[in-house]
Amino acid sequence: MAQVLEFKLPDLGEGLTEAEIVRWLVAVGDVVAIDQPVVEVETAKAMVEVPCPYGGVVTARYGDEGTELPVGAPLLTVAVGGTGAPEELAEAAPEAAPTAAESAVSSEYSGNVLVGYGTAGPAARRRRVKHTSPTAAPAPTAPKAPAAAPAPAAAPAPVAAPAPVAVAAAVPASAGPVPVISPLVRKLARDRGLDLREVRGSGPEGLILRADVELALAALERPVAAPAPASTPAASPAATSVAAAGERIPLRGLRGAVADKLSRSRTEIPDATCWVDADATELMAARRAMNTAGGPKISLLALLARICAHALDRFPELNSTVDTAAREIVRLPAVHLGFAAQTPRGLVVPVVRDAGTRTAESLTAEFARLTESARQGTLTPADLTGGTFTLNNYGVFGVDGSTPIINHPEAAMLGVGRIIPKPWVHQGELAVRQVVQLSLTFDHRVCDGGTAGGFLRYVADCVEQPAVLLRTV
């Protein structure tokens, strides 16, 4: 007898709470192998192919392409074990107890949710939560039809609201631990004053997921918010007609993530900006000399990255972050350099690991690799996280200056404008030189203007006289 197991959208890491289905890689009735990619999703950070930890026959898919699902929402169901005959798969009940299914198909489950980010099978078994009531476990898996699964992701649906907030009468408040594993879910409930014992989990054996808590909170708040629209229908026809005339673009996916992160940066970080013009003629000449000497070509961005790394070694205050909860400045030991890259999906910031220890050739190659991956949409979450300082070359857009917004939770960002011929006083005489404007936006909590000015002046000195770097090598 085949067992039907439900595969939910896994936690893709770095605090991501939802993902949008871009493309299904399998159809209902397809046979999938263990860890075979089944769907391509777009998170706020990257495009990711999600592998299924089960091997068997796909019996249902949840969500069309373009649908946004929260972490923990069902993705698909897979019939595992048995002969795989169609009539047997049709009879397989999704509500089969997870423990029985697991024991029946332990050899057909990998435990992985993302290639390279998976967990071993035994770890999954340790995550099971024991219930004191034998009737509590089957309740969360009661839905039998695929159409019922999207309900947890659709918070406004009135028929889905009572389920998450129903009190499990069979389990008293004092009986046993709360079936929740994620500390983020516990914190969300605690911050909003929600008693997790009043939430019915939709995960395996009643495990409470983030989606369950969010639905419970939405259901609790809905009665308060409902009277507002009824009291003001006559006051908003003009505003409604004006709003209806404009194009509405949802702030979700990458655009929504950028909006949230920049808003958070402006809200939390007391930033300040200083800038200076620098004569980049000698830097451009040094790059030409390096590239004509043979060997791999060196990019201008790589030279600017080396300058930033040396400057951060001299001014470590700017390679730090602020722990607001502990009210501490955390100085970071390594320079992981982010750089802004414009892609068809929008602006992303890939990260070059250990930029301070790389050569100009290594930096050039890594910038090229990450830029190409960004254009192809194949950057992984690891490629887009963990930066400690960001270099933003907005000169490629043909502009001279800008006031960059800090890439939260970093402490500073260096902006580089276009390098163009300008009149410049050189060795006491007016000459035409290659001039660039440099701007530094910094978190005023980690340092004062003297430190920020010293950093920017050192960068400008290295741009004007690249030989300055020889004193620090």
C-alpha positions in Angstrom: 0.0 0.0 0.0 1.5 3.4 -1.1 1.8 6.2 1.5 1.2 9.8 0.4 3.6 12.2 2.0 3.3 16.0 1.9 6.4 18.0 1.0 6.2 21.6 2.4 8.2 24.7 1.2 11.3 24.4 3.3 13.1 27.2 5.2 15.5 28.5 2.5 17.7 30.2 5.1 18.7 33.8 6.1 15.3 34.6 7.5 13.3 34.2 4.3 9.7 33.7 5.0 8.1 33.2 1.6 8.9 32.3 -2.0 7.2 32.7 -5.4 6.7 29.7 -7.6 8.4 30.5 -10.9 8.3 27.2 -12.7 7.2 23.7 -11.9 9.7 21.1 -12.9 7.4 18.1 -12.5 3.7 17.4 -13.2 1.1 15.3 -11.4 1.8 11.6 -12.3 5.5 12.1 -12.8 7.9 9.8 -11.0 10.5 11.7 -9.0 13.8 10.4 -7.4 15.0 11.4 -4.0 16.5 14.9 -4.0 15.3 15.6 -7.5 14.5 19.3 -8.1 10.7 19.6 -8.4 10.1 23.4 -8.5 12.0 26.6 -9.2 11.1 29.4 -6.7 12.2 33.0 -6.5 13.0 34.3 -3.0 13.8 37.8 -2.0 17.5 36.9 -2.6 17.8 34.4 -5.4 16.3 31.9 -7.8 16.4 28.4 -6.2 15.6 24.9 -7.4 13.9 23.1 -4.5 14.6 19.3 -4.4 12.1 16.9 -2.9 13.4 14.6 -0.1 10.9 11.8 -1.2 11.1 9.4 -4.1 7.8 8.3 -5.6 4.9 9.5 -7.8 3.7 13.1 -7.7 0.0 13.0 -6.7 -0.8 16.7 -6.3 0.8 20.2 -6.7 -0.2 23.2 -4.6 -0.1 26.6 -6.3 0.2 27.8 -9.9 3.3 29.5 -11.3 3.4 33.1 -10.0 1.8 32.1 -6.6 3.6 33.3 -3.5 3.7 30.7 -0.7 4.9 31.1 2.9 7.6 28.8 4.4 5.8 25.7 5.6 3.0 25.8 3.1 2.4 22.5 1.1 4.3 22.3 -2.2 3.3 18.8 -3.4 2.4 15.3 -2.3 4.3 12.2 -3.3 3.1 8.6 -3.1 5.9 6.4 -2.0 6.2 2.7 -1.5 3.7 0.1 -2.9 3.7 -0.9 -6.6 2.9 2.6 -7.9 -0.2 1.4 -9.8 -2.6 4.3 -10.5 -5.5 2.7 -8.7 -3.4 2.2 -5.6 -2.2 5.8 -5.7 -5.7 7.0 -6.0 -6.6 5.1 -2.8 -3.6 6.3 -0.9 -4.8 8.6 1.9 -2.9 11.8 2.6 -4.1 11.7 6.2 -2.0 8.6 6.9 -0.1 9.0 10.2 3.4 10.6 9.6 5.1 8.2 11.9 3.7 5.2 10.0 4.6 6.7 6.6 8.1 7.4 7.8 8.7 3.9 9.1 7.3 2.5 5.8 9.5 4.5 3.5 12.6 5.3 5.6 14.7 4.1 2.7 13.0 6.5 0.3 13.5 9.7 2.3 16.7 11.8 2.2 15.9 14.4 4.8 17.3 17.1 2.5 15.3 20.2 1.6 17.9 22.0 -0.5 21.0 20.5 -2.1 23.9 21.5 0.1 21.6 22.8 2.8 19.9 19.5 3.8 19.6 17.7 7.1 20.3 14.0 7.6 17.4 11.6 8.1 18.1 11.0 11.8 17.9 14.7 12.5 14.4 14.8 11.0 13.4 12.0 13.4 14.7 13.9 16.4 12.5 16.8 15.4 9.3 14.8 16.2 7.3 16.1 19.1 5.6 13.7 21.4 1.9 14.3 22.1 0.2 13.3 25.3 -3.2 12.9 23.6 -3.4 10.1 21.0 -6.1 12.0 19.1 -4.2 15.2 18.6 -1.7 14.0 15.9 -4.1 13.2 13.0 -6.0 16.5 13.3 -3.5 18.7 11.4 -3.4 16.3 8.4 -7.1 16.0 8.0 -7.4 17.8 4.5 -7.9 15.1 1.8 -8.1 17.2 -1.3 -5.3 19.3 -2.8 -7.6 22.3 -3.1 -7.8 22.6 0.7 -4.0 23.0 1.1 -3.7 26.6 -0.2 -6.0 27.8 2.6 -3.3 28.3 5.2 -1.4 30.7 2.8 -4.5 32.8 2.1 -5.0 34.7 5.3 -8.1 36.7 4.2 -10.2 33.6 3.6 -12.9 33.6 6.3 -13.4 29.9 6.3 -9.8 29.2 7.1 -9.6 31.6 10.1 -11.1 29.5 12.8 -8.8 26.5 12.3 -5.5 28.0 13.4 -6.9 29.6 16.5 -9.1 26.7 17.7 -8.1 25.6 21.2 -7.2 22.0 21.2 -9.6 20.8 23.9 -8.1 17.4 24.0 -4.8 18.8 25.2 -5.0 21.0 28.3 -2.7 24.1 28.7 -0.6 22.3 31.3 -0.1 19.0 29.4 3.2 18.5 27.7 5.4 20.8 25.7 4.2 23.2 23.0 4.7 21.4 19.6 6.9 24.1 18.0 10.6 23.9 17.1 11.6 27.1 15.4 12.8 29.9 17.8 11.6 32.4 15.2 8.1 31.1 15.5 8.2 31.3 19.3 9.6 34.8 19.2 6.9 35.9 16.7 4.1 34.6 19.0 5.7 36.0 22.1 6.2 39.5 20.6 2.5 39.5 19.6 1.2 38.1 22.8 -0.1 34.9 21.3 -0.4 31.8 23.4 1.0 28.9 21.3 -1.1 26.4 23.2 -4.1 27.9 21.5 -2.7 27.3 18.0 -3.4 24.1 16.1 -0.3 23.2 14.1 -0.5 22.0 10.5 2.9 20.4 10.5 3.8 16.7 11.0 2.2 15.5 14.3 0.7 18.9 15.0 4.0 20.8 14.7 3.2 24.6 14.7 4.7 26.4 11.7 5.1 30.1 11.1 2.1 30.1 8.7 -0.1 28.8 11.6 1.0 31.6 13.9 0.5 34.2 11.2 -3.0 32.9 10.4 -3.8 32.9 14.1 -2.7 36.5 14.5 -4.6 37.5 11.4 -7.8 35.9 12.7 -7.5 37.6 16.1 -7.0 41.0 14.5 -9.7 40.6 11.8 -12.7 41.5 14.1 -11.1 44.8 15.1 -10.1 45.8 11.6 -13.5 44.8 10.0 -15.6 47.8 11.1 -13.1 50.4 9.6 -14.0 49.9 5.9 -17.8 50.0 6.7 -17.5 53.3 8.5 -15.8 55.1 5.6 -17.2 54.0 2.3 -18.7 57.4 1.5 -15.5 59.3 2.3 -13.2 57.7 -0.2 -14.8 57.5 -3.7 -12.5 60.2 -5.1 -9.4 58.6 -3.7 -10.6 55.2 -4.9 -11.1 56.5 -8.4 -7.7 58.2 -8.5 -6.0 55.0 -7.2 -7.9 52.8 -9.6 -6.6 54.8 -12.6 -2.9 54.0 -11.8 -1.0 50.8 -12.4 -0.5 48.7 -9.3 2.8 46.8 -9.0 3.0 44.4 -6.0 5.9 45.0 -3.7 7.0 41.3 -3.5 9.9 39.1 -4.4 13.1 41.0 -5.0 11.4 44.4 -5.3 9.7 43.9 -2.0 12.8 42.7 -0.3 14.8 45.7 -1.5 12.0 48.0 -0.3 11.9 46.4 3.2 15.7 46.4 3.6 16.2 50.0 2.5 13.3 51.2 4.7 14.8 49.3 7.6 18.2 50.9 6.9 16.7 54.4 6.8 14.7 53.7 10.0 17.4 52.1 12.1 20.7 53.6 11.0 21.6 57.2 11.7 23.6 57.6 8.5 25.8 60.5 7.3 27.6 61.0 4.0 30.9 62.6 3.0 32.5 62.8 -0.4 35.6 63.9 -2.2 36.9 64.3 -5.8 40.0 62.4 -6.6 42.4 62.4 -9.6 42.2 58.8 -10.9 44.7 59.3 -13.7 47.5 57.4 -12.1 45.2 54.5 -11.1 44.0 54.2 -14.7 47.6 54.2 -15.9 48.6 51.5 -13.4 45.7 49.3 -14.6 46.8 49.7 -18.3 50.3 48.8 -17.4 49.2 45.7 -15.5 47.0 44.6 -18.4 49.7 45.2 -21.1 52.2 43.2 -19.1 50.4 39.9 -19.9 48.4 37.5 -17.8 44.8 37.8 -16.7 43.2 41.2 -17.2 42.5 43.2 -14.1 39.2 45.0 -13.7 38.9 48.5 -12.2 36.5 47.2 -9.7 39.1 44.7 -8.4 41.6 47.6 -7.9 39.0 49.6 -6.0 38.2 46.5 -3.9 41.8 46.1 -2.9 41.9 49.7 -1.9 38.8 49.3 0.2 40.2 46.2 1.9 43.4 48.1 2.9 41.4 51.1 4.0 39.2 48.9 6.2 42.3 47.3 7.7 43.4 50.8 8.8 39.8 51.9 9.9 38.2 48.7 11.2 35.3 50.7 12.7 33.7 50.7 9.3 33.9 46.9 9.0 31.4 46.3 11.7 27.8 46.0 12.6 25.6 47.2 15.5 23.9 44.7 17.8 20.9 46.8 18.9 19.6 44.3 21.4 22.9 44.1 23.3 23.8 47.8 22.5 27.2 46.7 21.2 29.3 47.5 18.2 30.7 44.2 16.7 33.9 44.6 14.7 34.2 41.8 12.2 37.4 39.9 11.7 37.2 39.5 7.9 36.2 41.7 4.9 33.4 40.1 2.9 32.9 42.7 0.2 29.5 43.2 -1.4 29.1 45.0 -4.7 26.0 46.3 -6.3 25.0 44.5 -9.6 22.1 45.5 -11.8 20.2 42.6 -13.2 17.0 42.1 -15.2 15.4 41.1 -11.8 16.6 44.3 -10.1 19.5 45.4 -8.0 21.3 42.6 -6.1 24.4 42.7 -3.9 26.6 39.6 -4.4 29.3 39.1 -1.8 33.0 38.3 -2.4 34.3 36.3 0.6 37.6 37.2 2.2 38.2 40.1 -0.1 41.0 41.3 2.1 43.2 38.3 1.4 42.6 38.1 -2.4 44.9 39.3 -5.2 43.7 41.6 -7.9 43.5 38.6 -10.3 41.4 36.6 -7.8 39.1 39.5 -7.2 38.6 40.1 -10.9 37.7 36.4 -11.5 35.3 36.4 -8.6 33.6 39.6 -9.6 33.1 38.2 -13.1 31.7 34.9 -11.8 29.2 36.5 -9.5 28.1 39.1 -12.0 27.4 36.5 -14.6 25.5 34.4 -12.0 23.5 37.5 -11.1 22.5 38.1 -14.7 21.5 34.5 -15.2 19.5 34.5 -11.9 21.5 31.6 -10.5 23.0 33.2 -7.4 22.5 31.2 -4.3 21.4 32.6 -0.9 25.0 32.1 0.3 26.2 34.3 -2.6 24.0 37.2 -1.4 24.5 37.2 2.3 27.1 37.8 4.9 28.6 41.0 3.5 30.5 43.3 5.9 31.0 46.3 3.6 29.6 47.3 0.2 31.2 48.9 -2.9 28.8 50.6 -5.2 30.1 51.6 -8.6 27.2 53.7 -9.8 29.5 55.4 -12.3 28.4 52.7 -14.8 25.1 54.5 -15.0 26.8 57.7 -16.2 26.4 59.7 -12.9 29.0 61.5 -10.9 27.7 61.3 -7.3 25.2 59.8 -5.0 24.3 59.3 -1.3 24.2 55.5 -1.0 21.8 53.9 1.5 23.7 51.5 3.7 23.1 47.8 3.1 21.7 46.8 6.5 23.1 45.5 8.8 26.5 46.8 7.5 28.0 50.0 8.8 29.2 51.7 5.6 29.1 51.8 1.8 31.5 53.4 -0.6 30.1 54.9 -3.8 32.2 55.5 -6.9 31.0 57.8 -9.7 32.1 57.8 -13.3 35.7 58.6 -14.2 35.8 61.4 -16.8 38.2 64.0 -18.0 38.0 67.3 -16.0 40.1 70.4 -15.5 42.4 69.8 -12.5 45.3 71.5 -10.9 48.2 69.1 -11.2 51.7 70.0 -10.0 50.8 73.6 -9.8 49.4 73.8 -13.3 45.9 73.4 -14.8 45.6 70.2 -16.7 43.0 67.7 -18.0 42.9 64.7 -15.7 40.7 61.7 -15.1 38.6 62.7 -12.1 36.2 60.6 -10.0 33.9 61.5 -7.1 34.0 59.2 -4.1 31.2 59.2 -1.5 31.0 57.3 1.8 27.8 56.8 3.7 28.5 55.5 7.2 26.6 54.6 10.4 27.3 57.4 12.8 26.9 55.0 15.8 30.1 53.1 14.9 32.3 56.2 14.4 32.4 59.9 14.1 33.2 62.1 11.1 37.0 62.0 11.8 37.2 58.3 11.3 34.9 58.4 8.2 36.9 61.3 6.7 40.2 59.5 7.4 38.9 56.4 5.6 37.7 58.3 2.6 40.8 60.4 2.4 43.0 57.2 2.5 40.9 55.7 -0.4 41.3 58.9 -2.4 45.1 59.0 -1.8 45.3 55.4 -3.0 43.3 56.3 -6.1 45.5 59.3 -6.8 48.8 57.5 -6.0 48.4 53.7 -6.2 52.0 53.4 -4.9 50.5 54.2 -1.4 49.4 50.6 -1.3 52.9 49.4 -1.4 53.4 50.8 2.1 50.7 48.5 3.5 51.5 45.2 1.6 
